[in-house]
Amino acid sequence: MRGRIKAALCLILTVVLTFSGGCANARELNELIIVMGIGMDVDTEAEDNVKLIAQIVLPEKLSSGSDDSSGGSTDKAFVNLSSSAPGTFEAVRNYTHLITGKLYISHNQIIVIGRGLAERGISRMLDFFVRAKETRPTVNFLIADTTAEEVLGIQPEMNMMPAIYLNKLVEAQIENSQSFSADLIDYISAMQSETLSLVIPIVHLEMNGENVVHVINSMAVFKGDRMVGELNSTQTRGLLWVKGRVSSGSIDVDIDDGIASLEILSATSKVEPVVSDDGKVTMRISISTDLRLTEQTCTENLATDENILRLQGLVNEAIREKVEQVFEQAKALHADVFGFGELIHKHHNDIWGEMEPHWDEIFQTITLDIEIDPTIKAAGSIEEPVWDRGGLEP
């Protein structure tokens, strides 16, 4: 009995100590300024400074329904506040001159970095977020083709908060295998590697009718912590094939008097480094994908065995071309966006110590051995195009 009482008292004491200690460090809700998006630019008025933009929720606007997703109101449920300082932490502290309360970044959706700052170098300005306990390690990065301030200032048509919309836009690109995300973990991994180059999506501002819209159709390539170039949409898809990040989307190929569109059902890739006795490096890339014919604009019946083989050959060529394009661009930028160096480190650790100091030169001499195995699993609900039966033109 005494043992049970003693155990019960210990449990109660533990609970009391836990909750009493937590209250001392708890933040009252009315003291928190919830940040949903962060932007970082070079301050044009003080070029040694970082200009920090915080996209802050306005709870009273949300509760009043003024930011109605139906578009019934143009009132914004957020405000963008900027602060400038030589370092990020000082810029954060400077917000105390603008608002009463403490910035709360645990709900931050996105970190947008302006091109000017990206080309100058980002590590010094991101050190604060790496160290801050409130920063989510999976927070996504974007590079603004113009400035972060401009990107975060554009209200999406559906009245969604820009930071939330941008994060969803990144996710949509991933689902369609048109891009991939880069988060704080990816940034840290690249900064700790001597060879791996960081790749981050670029958000552009384009006109759609009378409206300015956010568009992601390229990727920023970093050498160390500086942006040194870009991958276009074709090169980005090539990188996705190599890194095994293609899971859906489509492939269009020219055939006869039209095109064929194929849906990607699944895809896998394997990259194996081979180092010869004389130090020559070959990367064996094996890509396998299952597809389904979803549309054709040519009059030929593509569902025959012969034409299925033709289509698979055309898909092979299309994927190979994208992989070769991104490889040539990576060599031009002297940037190992694939992580080939890390693979050699993993599989040939005994010789990596000698290769690592010369990786930039070795990377330029790598040859690719590409094997692609596309399989068309289905041709849809019909075999022949419907216009082929009644003399109709597509």
Residue pairs with C-beta under 8 A, 6 or more apart in sequence:
27 102
27 104
30 101
31 101
31 102
32 101
32 102
32 104
33 54
33 56
33 95
33 99
33 101
33 102
33 103
33 104
34 56
34 57
34 59
34 104
34 107
35 54
35 55
35 56
35 57
35 103
35 104
35 105
35 107
35 108
36 55
36 56
36 57
36 78
36 107
36 108
36 109
36 161
36 163
36 164
37 53
37 54
37 55
37 108
37 109
37 110
37 111
37 112
37 152
37 161
37 162
37 163
37 164
37 166
38 52
38 53
38 54
38 55
38 105
38 108
38 110
38 111
38 112
38 129
39 52
39 53
39 54
39 55
39 80
39 111
39 112
39 113
39 114
39 144
39 147
39 148
39 149
39 151
39 152
40 50
40 51
40 52
40 53
40 88
40 111
40 112
40 113
40 114
40 117
40 122
40 125
40 148
41 50
41 51
41 53
41 113
41 114
41 116
41 117
41 144
41 147
41 148
41 149
42 49
42 50
42 51
42 114
42 116
42 117
42 120
43 49
43 50
43 51
43 84
45 84
46 84
48 86
49 84
49 85
49 86
49 91
50 84
50 85
50 86
50 87
50 88
50 91
50 117
50 125
51 82
51 83
51 84
51 91
51 149
52 82
52 83
52 84
52 85
52 88
52 91
52 92
53 80
53 81
53 82
53 112
53 148
53 149
53 152
54 80
54 81
54 82
54 83
54 95
54 103
55 78
55 79
55 80
55 152
55 161
55 162
55 163
56 78
56 79
56 80
56 81
56 99
57 77
57 78
57 161
58 76
58 77
58 78
58 79
61 67
61 75
61 76
61 77
61 78
62 77
65 73
66 73
66 75
66 77
67 73
67 75
67 76
67 77
67 159
67 161
68 159
69 158
69 159
69 160
70 159
71 157
71 158
71 159
73 159
74 159
76 155
77 161
78 161
78 162
78 163
80 149
80 152
80 153
81 95
81 98
81 99
82 149
83 91
83 92
83 94
83 95
83 98
84 91
84 94
85 91
85 93
85 94
87 124
87 125
87 128
88 125
88 126
88 127
88 128
88 129
89 128
92 103
92 128
95 103
104 134
105 129
105 132
105 134
105 135
106 134
106 135
106 136
108 135
108 136
108 139
108 163
109 139
109 140
109 163
109 164
109 166
109 167
110 139
110 140
110 141
110 142
110 163
110 166
110 167
110 170
111 126
111 129
111 139
111 140
111 141
111 142
112 141
112 142
112 143
112 144
112 148
112 151
112 152
112 166
112 203
113 122
113 141
113 142
113 143
113 144
113 148
113 200
114 143
114 144
114 146
114 147
114 148
114 149
115 143
115 144
115 145
115 146
115 147
115 227
116 147
117 125
117 148
118 143
118 200
118 220
118 222
118 226
118 227
119 226
119 227
120 226
121 224
121 225
121 226
122 225
122 226
123 191
123 224
123 225
126 187
129 135
129 139
129 184
130 184
130 187
130 188
135 184
136 184
137 183
137 184
137 185
138 183
138 184
138 185
139 183
139 184
140 167
140 170
140 181
140 182
140 183
141 181
141 182
141 183
141 184
141 186
141 187
141 200
141 201
142 151
142 166
142 170
142 200
142 201
142 202
142 203
142 216
143 200
143 201
143 202
143 203
143 220
143 227
144 150
144 151
144 202
144 203
145 202
145 203
145 204
145 205
146 205
150 205
151 162
151 166
151 203
151 205
151 214
152 162
152 163
153 162
154 162
154 205
154 212
154 213
154 214
155 162
156 162
156 165
156 213
156 214
157 211
157 213
158 165
160 168
162 214
165 214
166 203
166 214
169 203
169 214
169 216
170 179
170 181
170 201
170 216
171 181
173 179
173 180
173 201
173 216
174 180
174 181
174 245
175 248
176 248
176 249
177 237
177 240
177 245
177 246
177 247
177 248
177 249
177 264
178 216
178 217
178 233
178 236
178 237
178 249
179 201
179 216
179 219
179 236
179 240
180 199
180 201
180 240
180 243
180 245
181 201
182 198
182 199
182 200
182 201
186 198
187 198
189 196
190 196
190 197
190 198
190 222
191 198
191 225
193 341
193 342
194 341
194 356
194 359
195 336
195 339
195 340
195 341
195 342
195 345
195 356
195 359
195 363
196 336
196 339
196 341
196 342
197 221
197 222
197 223
197 330
197 333
197 335
197 336
197 337
198 221
198 222
198 225
199 219
199 220
199 221
199 222
199 231
199 239
199 337
200 219
200 220
200 222
201 216
201 218
201 219
201 220
202 216
202 217
202 218
202 219
202 220
202 230
203 214
203 215
203 216
204 214
204 215
204 216
204 217
204 218
205 212
205 213
205 214
205 215
206 212
206 213
206 215
207 213
217 232
217 233
218 230
218 231
218 232
218 233
218 236
219 230
219 231
219 235
219 236
219 239
220 227
220 229
220 230
221 227
221 228
221 229
221 230
221 231
221 330
221 333
221 335
221 337
222 228
222 335
223 333
223 334
223 335
228 333
228 334
228 335
229 329
229 332
229 333
229 335
231 239
231 326
231 329
231 337
234 322
234 325
234 326
235 322
235 325
235 326
235 329
236 326
237 246
237 322
238 319
238 321
238 322
238 323
238 324
238 325
238 326
238 327
239 326
239 337
239 338
240 246
241 267
241 269
241 287
241 319
241 322
241 323
242 269
242 271
242 285
242 287
242 323
242 326
242 338
243 269
243 338
243 339
244 267
244 268
244 269
244 270
246 264
246 267
246 269
246 289
247 264
247 266
247 267
248 263
248 264
248 265
249 263
249 264
250 261
250 262
250 263
250 264
250 294
251 261
251 262
251 264
251 291
251 315
251 318
251 319
252 259
252 260
252 261
252 262
253 259
253 260
253 262
253 311
253 314
253 315
253 317
253 318
254 314
255 296
255 298
255 300
255 302
255 307
255 310
255 311
255 314
256 298
256 299
256 300
257 298
257 299
257 300
258 296
258 297
258 298
258 299
258 394
259 296
259 297
259 298
260 293
260 295
260 296
260 297
260 298
260 302
260 311
260 314
261 293
261 294
261 295
261 296
262 291
262 292
262 293
262 294
262 311
262 315
262 376
263 291
263 292
263 294
264 289
264 290
264 291
265 289
265 290
265 291
265 292
265 377
266 289
266 290
267 287
267 288
267 289
267 290
268 287
268 288
268 289
269 285
269 286
269 287
269 288
270 284
270 285
270 286
271 283
271 284
271 285
271 286
271 338
271 340
271 343
272 283
272 284
272 286
272 343
272 347
273 281
273 282
273 283
273 284
273 340
273 343
273 344
273 347
273 348
274 281
274 282
274 283
274 284
274 369
275 281
275 282
275 344
275 348
275 351
276 282
279 355
279 362
280 365
280 367
281 340
281 344
281 362
281 365
281 366
281 367
282 366
282 367
282 368
282 369
283 338
283 340
283 343
283 366
283 367
283 368
283 369
284 369
284 371
285 323
285 368
285 369
285 370
285 371
286 371
286 373
287 319
287 323
287 370
287 371
287 372
287 373
288 372
288 373
288 374
288 375
289 315
289 319
289 372
289 373
289 374
289 375
290 374
290 375
290 376
290 377
291 315
291 374
291 375
291 376
291 377
292 376
292 377
292 378
292 379
292 380
293 302
293 303
293 311
293 376
293 378
293 379
293 380
294 380
296 302
296 385
297 394
298 385
298 394
299 385
299 387
299 388
299 394
300 307
301 307
301 383
301 384
301 385
301 388
302 308
302 311
302 379
303 379
303 382
303 383
303 384
308 376
308 379
311 376
312 374
312 375
312 376
315 372
315 374
315 376
316 372
316 374
319 372
319 374
320 370
320 372
323 368
323 370
324 368
324 370
326 337
327 338
327 368
330 336
330 337
330 338
330 363
331 363
331 364
334 360
334 363
334 364
336 359
336 363
340 363
340 366
341 355
341 356
341 359
341 363
344 351
344 352
344 355
345 352
345 356
355 362
385 394
386 392
387 393
387 394
